[in-house]
Amino acid sequence: MPYIATIGATRHRFDDLKTLLARASPQRSGDALAGLAAASEEERVAAQMALADVPLKDFLDGDAFAPYDVDEVTRLIMDSHDPVAFAPVASMTVGELRDWLLSYETTAADLAAVGPGLTPEMAAAVSKLMRNRDLIQVARRITVKTAFRTTLGEPGVMGTRLQPNHPTDDPAGVIASIIDGLMYGCGDATIGINPATDSPAATIALLEMIDEVRQRYEIPTQSCVLSHVTTTIECIERGAPVDLVFQSIAGTQAANEGFGITLGLLAEAQEAALSLRRGTVGNDVMYFETGQGAALSAGAHHGMDLQTVEVRAYAVARAFKPLLVNTVVGFLGPEYLYDGKQIHRAGLEDHFCGKLLGLPMGCDVCYTNHAEADQDDMDTLLTSLGVAGCSFFITVPGSDDVMLGYQSASFHDALYVREVLGTRPAPEFEAWLHRMGLVGADDRVRELPPSSHPATRLLQGAA
C-alpha cells in the first residue's frame, strides 16, 4: 500500500510502511550507507507528514517488516500482541498516538497499560515524529521496576553497571577496578565484566572472583560475566555462581543467528538461571545489550532502517522479563552513527522506545575514537538520559575501556548525575554504602586520605 504526501508542487510516494519509516528517520550515516535514508530534508518531512496520518492498525494488517514465515522475531511480535492493551489506542493514527503520549492527562498507569499492545514498529514510528524533548518527557513518566539483589527503575533511581574490564582478565587489575568503582558508589545495577576470552574456564574464574568479593563484603548487587549464552549455560551446568545471563540481541532472526542464538536458546538459559534461585529481592535474571547498526552490519536488516530494526530487538528482550537492557549506542562506530548529534538522538530514541514497550532501559553512553564525537557529547547524552529516567548507565575507570578500546562514562559521572539531577543508587545498595562508610550523612561519597578511607580496607582485604 503506497503512502503519499505533497509539499508544494512535489508529490512524494512511499511504497510501503518499511520505506515510509526509513525515509521519516532523522539523518544517520547507517541508513545512508544502506541506501534507506531520505534523499533530502524535504523528502524526510514529507515522509513524517505521511507517517503521522497512518492508522496504527496498518502495522497489524499490512505486510510484515520481515516475513512471518522465515523470521521468528516477526512471529514473536505478531503472536504475542495484546489486543486488549491495544484497544485504547486502536483507532488512532501515529500522529494521534504522539499527541496522546504527550498529553498531560495520560498517566504513568496509562502508559504502562498500553505498552503490551504496541508493536515495536509502532513505537519506532511515533518516535520519528517526536523532538528530543518529547522523547525525554514521555520516557520520564514511565516506571519499569526490576529486581534481583537490588531494586532498579524506581523514580529517582539511576543505577550504574561497574565495568572492570581488563585486557588479559588479570585478577589484580579487575579487583582494583571493582574497588575503584565501589569507592565512587558504582555497581548497584551489576558488576559486569566483558571477558577477554569466552572459554568456560576463564568465565568461571571471573564469576568466582566477583562472587567472593561480593560475599566477603556482603555487597547487595549482582555479578555478570558477559560471555556468550552457551558459555553461561555450560558454566551453570558446572556449578558456577551465575547471577545474570547476558546476551547481545538483535531485531531479526537472521541477525540473532549471527550472534549464535535463537529464542529457544534464550529460554533455555533463562530457565537454567532461574533454577539457581540466587536472587534475594527478585528473580529477574536476564541482561541484554542492543545497538543501532547490529542488524545492518550483519546484512540481516530486511531493508529496515537502523532504528526500526533496533526496536524489534526490544520485543525479544521483553519476552524474557530482563533485569537489565542497555543500548550500546555509539559502540558500533561512525559507519552507523556518525557524530555526537546522531549518537544523542539515537540514545534518546532507544531509551524512549524501550521504556514504552515496558523494558528497564539503560545505556552505554559511549563512542568510538574514530567517531566525530567527544566526551562533551557524552555529557549531554548522559544528562538527557538522567532527566528522562534512565534505569542505569555503564561506568568504567576514567571513561576509557582499556580492553574494548572505546570511550564510555566514568565512575566520576555517577557523582555528577547524583548531584545535578538528585538521582540515587538502588535502595539496597545505598544502604550498604552507608554501612561501609563509603558515603557520609549527606549521601555524598566521602573525601578522605587513602590511609583512612574505607576503600583502602576493601582493597587490602581483597589483595
C-alpha positions in Angstrom: 0.0 0.0 0.0 1.6 3.3 -1.0 1.6 6.4 1.3 1.5 9.9 -0.3 2.4 13.4 0.9 2.6 16.6 -1.1 4.8 19.5 -0.4 4.3 22.5 -2.7 4.2 21.1 -6.3 6.1 17.9 -5.4 4.2 14.7 -4.7 6.2 12.2 -2.6 5.2 8.5 -2.8 6.4 5.8 -0.3 5.6 2.3 -1.5 5.1 0.6 1.9 5.4 1.1 5.7 9.0 -0.1 5.8 10.1 2.5 3.2 8.0 5.2 4.9 9.6 4.7 8.3 13.1 4.7 6.8 12.5 8.0 5.0 11.0 9.5 8.1 14.0 8.8 10.2 16.3 11.6 11.4 19.6 11.6 9.4 22.1 8.9 10.3 25.0 7.5 8.5 24.0 3.9 8.7 20.7 4.5 6.9 22.6 6.4 4.2 25.1 3.5 3.9 22.2 1.1 3.4 20.5 3.3 0.8 17.5 3.7 3.0 17.7 7.4 4.1 15.6 10.2 2.7 17.3 11.9 -0.3 16.6 15.4 1.1 15.2 17.2 4.1 12.0 17.8 2.0 11.5 14.1 1.5 12.1 13.4 5.2 9.5 16.0 6.2 7.1 14.6 3.6 7.6 11.1 5.0 6.9 12.3 8.5 3.7 14.1 7.3 2.5 10.9 5.7 3.5 8.8 8.7 1.5 11.0 11.0 -1.7 10.0 9.2 -1.0 6.2 9.2 -3.6 4.3 11.3 -1.9 2.1 13.9 -3.9 -0.8 12.7 -1.9 -0.7 9.4 1.0 -2.1 11.4 -1.1 -5.2 12.3 -2.8 -5.6 8.9 -0.1 -4.7 6.4 3.0 -6.5 5.2 5.4 -7.7 7.9 8.6 -5.8 8.1 10.4 -9.2 8.0 8.5 -12.2 6.5 6.4 -14.1 9.1 7.3 -17.5 7.7 11.1 -17.0 7.9 11.6 -14.7 10.9 10.9 -15.8 14.4 11.1 -12.3 15.7 8.2 -11.3 13.5 6.3 -14.3 14.7 7.0 -13.3 18.3 5.8 -9.8 17.7 2.6 -10.8 16.0 1.7 -13.8 18.1 2.3 -12.0 21.4 0.4 -8.9 20.5 -2.2 -8.0 23.2 -5.4 -6.7 21.6 -6.9 -5.7 25.0 -4.0 -3.5 25.8 -4.1 -2.1 22.3 -7.8 -1.2 22.5 -7.4 2.3 24.0 -5.3 3.5 21.0 -6.6 1.1 18.3 -8.5 3.9 16.5 -5.5 6.3 16.5 -3.1 7.3 13.8 0.6 7.5 14.5 0.3 11.3 14.9 -2.7 10.9 17.3 -0.7 8.4 19.3 2.1 11.1 19.7 -0.4 13.6 20.9 -1.9 11.1 23.4 1.6 10.2 24.7 2.4 13.9 25.3 -1.0 14.8 26.8 -0.9 15.9 30.5 -3.9 13.7 31.0 -2.1 10.5 30.0 -0.8 9.0 33.3 2.1 6.6 34.0 -0.5 3.9 34.6 -2.0 4.6 31.1 1.5 4.3 29.5 2.2 1.0 31.4 -1.1 -0.5 30.4 -0.8 0.3 26.7 2.8 -1.0 26.3 1.9 -4.7 25.6 -0.5 -3.5 22.9 2.2 -1.6 20.9 4.4 -3.4 18.4 8.0 -2.3 18.1 7.3 -0.8 14.7 4.5 1.4 16.2 6.9 2.6 18.9 9.6 3.3 16.3 7.1 5.1 14.1 5.8 7.5 16.8 9.4 8.3 17.9 10.2 9.6 14.4 7.6 12.3 14.9 9.0 13.4 18.2 11.6 16.0 19.1 14.3 15.2 21.7 12.3 16.9 24.4 9.2 14.8 23.6 11.2 11.6 23.9 12.5 12.8 27.3 9.1 14.0 28.5 7.3 10.7 27.8 10.1 8.4 28.9 10.4 10.2 32.2 6.8 9.3 33.1 7.2 5.6 32.6 8.4 3.4 35.5 9.7 -0.1 34.9 10.9 -1.8 38.1 13.1 -4.9 38.1 14.9 -6.7 40.9 17.4 -9.4 41.8 19.6 -8.4 44.8 18.8 -4.7 44.2 15.7 -3.0 43.1 16.1 -0.9 39.9 13.9 1.5 37.9 12.1 3.3 40.7 11.6 7.0 40.2 14.7 8.9 41.2 16.9 5.9 41.0 19.6 5.8 38.3 21.8 2.8 38.7 25.3 2.0 37.4 27.0 -1.0 35.9 30.5 -1.2 37.2 32.6 -2.5 34.2 36.0 -3.6 35.4 37.3 -4.9 32.1 41.0 -5.9 31.7 42.9 -6.8 28.5 44.0 -10.2 30.0 41.4 -10.7 32.7 44.2 -10.2 35.2 42.6 -10.8 38.7 44.5 -7.9 40.3 43.5 -5.5 37.6 39.9 -6.5 37.7 39.7 -6.3 41.5 41.4 -2.9 41.5 38.8 -1.6 39.1 36.0 -3.0 41.2 37.3 -1.4 44.4 37.8 1.9 42.5 34.2 1.8 41.3 32.8 0.9 44.7 34.7 3.9 46.1 32.5 6.1 43.9 29.3 4.3 44.8 29.0 2.5 41.5 27.9 -1.1 40.9 24.2 -1.3 42.0 22.9 -2.5 38.6 25.6 -5.1 38.3 29.3 -5.7 38.4 29.7 -6.8 34.8 32.9 -7.9 33.0 33.4 -8.3 29.3 35.8 -11.3 29.3 38.9 -11.2 27.1 38.1 -14.8 26.1 34.9 -16.8 26.0 36.1 -20.0 27.5 34.1 -21.6 30.3 37.1 -21.9 32.5 38.0 -18.2 32.2 34.4 -17.2 32.7 34.0 -19.4 35.8 37.2 -17.9 37.3 35.9 -14.4 36.9 32.5 -15.3 38.3 34.0 -16.9 41.3 36.3 -13.9 41.9 33.4 -11.4 41.8 31.2 -13.6 43.9 34.0 -14.0 46.6 34.3 -10.2 46.8 30.5 -9.8 46.9 30.0 -12.3 49.7 33.0 -11.2 51.8 31.7 -7.6 52.0 28.0 -8.5 51.7 27.5 -6.3 48.7 23.9 -6.2 47.6 24.5 -6.4 43.8 24.5 -9.0 41.1 27.5 -10.2 39.1 27.7 -10.9 35.4 30.4 -12.1 33.0 29.3 -11.2 29.6 30.2 -14.4 27.8 28.1 -16.0 25.1 24.8 -17.5 26.4 26.0 -21.0 25.5 29.1 -20.5 27.7 26.9 -19.3 30.5 24.7 -22.3 30.3 27.8 -24.5 30.5 29.0 -22.6 33.5 25.7 -23.1 35.2 25.9 -26.9 34.5 29.4 -26.8 36.1 28.0 -25.2 39.3 29.4 -21.7 38.8 27.8 -18.8 40.7 25.9 -17.3 37.9 23.6 -14.4 38.8 22.7 -12.9 35.4 22.6 -14.4 31.9 23.9 -12.0 29.3 23.4 -11.9 25.6 23.6 -9.4 22.7 20.4 -9.5 20.7 19.0 -8.0 17.5 15.7 -7.4 15.8 15.6 -10.2 13.2 16.1 -14.0 13.2 19.0 -13.7 10.8 20.8 -11.2 12.9 20.3 -13.3 16.0 21.6 -16.3 14.2 24.7 -14.2 13.5 25.1 -13.9 17.3 24.6 -17.7 17.5 21.3 -17.5 19.3 17.6 -18.4 18.9 14.6 -17.6 21.1 14.6 -21.2 22.2 18.2 -20.9 23.4 17.4 -17.8 25.4 14.5 -19.5 27.1 16.8 -22.4 28.0 19.3 -20.1 29.5 16.6 -18.2 31.5 15.3 -21.4 32.9 18.8 -22.6 33.9 19.5 -19.3 35.7 16.1 -19.3 37.5 16.8 -22.8 38.8 19.7 -21.5 40.8 17.4 -19.2 42.9 20.2 -16.7 43.7 18.1 -13.6 43.8 17.0 -12.1 47.2 14.6 -9.3 46.3 13.5 -10.6 42.9 14.2 -13.1 40.2 14.9 -11.1 37.0 17.9 -13.0 35.7 18.4 -11.8 32.1 20.6 -9.0 30.8 20.5 -7.9 27.1 22.5 -5.5 25.1 21.4 -4.0 21.8 22.6 -1.3 19.4 21.5 0.5 16.3 23.5 -1.0 13.4 23.8 -4.6 14.6 21.4 -6.0 12.0 22.8 -3.8 9.2 26.4 -4.9 10.0 25.2 -8.5 9.7 23.4 -7.9 6.4 20.2 -9.1 8.2 18.0 -6.0 8.4 15.4 -6.9 5.7 15.5 -3.4 4.4 14.5 -1.8 7.7 16.1 1.4 8.9 18.5 1.3 11.8 16.1 2.4 14.5 13.1 0.3 13.4 15.1 -3.0 13.4 16.7 -1.9 16.7 13.3 -1.5 18.4 12.3 -5.0 17.2 15.1 -6.3 19.4 13.2 -4.9 22.4 10.4 -7.3 21.5 12.9 -10.1 22.0 14.0 -8.6 25.3 10.6 -8.1 26.8 9.7 -11.7 26.2 12.2 -12.7 28.9 11.4 -10.1 31.6 15.1 -8.9 31.9 16.6 -7.2 34.9 18.7 -5.0 32.6 18.7 -3.9 29.0 21.0 -1.3 27.5 21.8 0.1 24.2 25.5 0.4 23.4 24.5 3.5 21.5 27.8 4.7 20.0 29.8 1.5 20.1 29.4 0.4 16.5 31.1 3.5 15.2 30.6 6.3 12.7 29.6 4.0 9.9 26.2 3.8 11.7 26.0 6.9 13.9 28.4 9.5 12.5 28.7 12.1 15.2 27.7 13.3 18.6 24.3 14.6 17.3 23.4 11.3 15.8 24.5 9.4 18.9 22.5 11.7 21.1 19.3 11.3 19.1 19.7 7.5 18.8 20.2 7.2 22.6 17.0 9.1 23.3 15.1 7.1 20.7 16.3 3.8 22.1 15.5 4.8 25.7 12.0 6.1 24.8 11.1 3.1 22.7 12.4 0.6 25.2 10.5 2.1 28.1 7.3 2.5 26.1 7.5 -1.3 25.4 7.9 -2.0 29.1 11.7 -2.5 29.4 14.1 -1.3 32.1 16.2 0.7 29.7 19.8 1.6 30.4 22.5 3.0 28.2 26.2 2.6 27.5 26.9 6.4 26.9 29.8 5.8 24.6 31.6 6.4 21.3 34.5 5.0 19.4 37.6 7.0 18.8 37.1 7.4 15.1 33.6 8.9 15.5 33.0 12.7 15.3 32.2 12.8 19.0 33.9 13.6 22.3 33.2 13.5 26.0 31.2 16.7 25.9 28.7 15.0 23.6 28.5 12.1 26.1 27.9 14.6 29.0 25.0 16.0 27.1 23.5 12.5 26.4 24.1 11.3 30.0 22.3 14.4 31.3 19.4 14.0 28.9 19.0 10.3 29.8 19.1 11.2 33.5 16.3 13.6 33.1 14.4 11.0 31.0 14.5 8.5 33.9 17.1 6.1 32.5 17.4 2.9 34.6 21.2 2.7 34.6 24.3 3.5 32.7 27.7 1.9 32.3 30.8 3.2 34.2 34.4 2.4 33.6 37.7 3.7 35.1 38.5 7.1 33.7 35.9 6.8 30.9 38.4 4.7 28.9 37.7 1.0 28.5 41.2 -0.4 28.1 40.0 -3.9 26.9 37.3 -2.9 24.4 39.1 0.2 23.2 36.2 2.7 23.3 35.1 5.7 25.4 32.3 5.4 27.9 31.1 7.2 31.1 33.4 7.2 34.2 32.8 6.4 37.9 33.0 10.2 38.5 30.0 10.7 36.2 27.8 8.8 38.7 28.6 11.5 41.3 27.8 14.2 38.7 24.3 12.9 37.9 23.5 12.4 41.6 24.4 15.9 42.5 23.0 17.7 39.5 19.8 15.6 39.0 19.3 14.4 42.5 19.3 10.7 41.5 20.2 7.9 43.9 21.6 4.4 43.7 19.3 1.4 44.3 18.0 1.5 47.9 19.6 -1.8 49.0 23.0 -0.7 47.6 22.7 2.8 49.0 22.1 1.4 52.5 25.3 -0.7 52.1 27.3 2.3 51.1 26.3 3.9 54.4 27.1 0.8 56.4 30.5 0.6 54.9 31.2 4.3 55.5 31.7 5.0 51.7 29.2 7.8 51.9 28.6 10.3 54.6 25.4 11.6 56.3 24.9 13.9 53.3 24.8 10.9 50.9 28.0 12.1 49.2 31.0 9.9 48.6 33.5 10.6 51.4 36.6 12.5 50.5 39.3 11.2 52.9 43.0 10.5 52.6 43.8 7.0 51.4 45.2 5.9 54.8 41.8 6.4 56.4 39.4 5.7 53.6 37.2 2.6 53.9 38.0 1.6 50.4 41.6 1.1 51.4 40.5 -1.6 53.8 38.5 -3.2 51.0 41.5 -3.2 48.7 43.8 -4.6 51.3 41.3 -7.3 52.2 40.9 -8.3 48.6 44.6 -8.5 47.8 
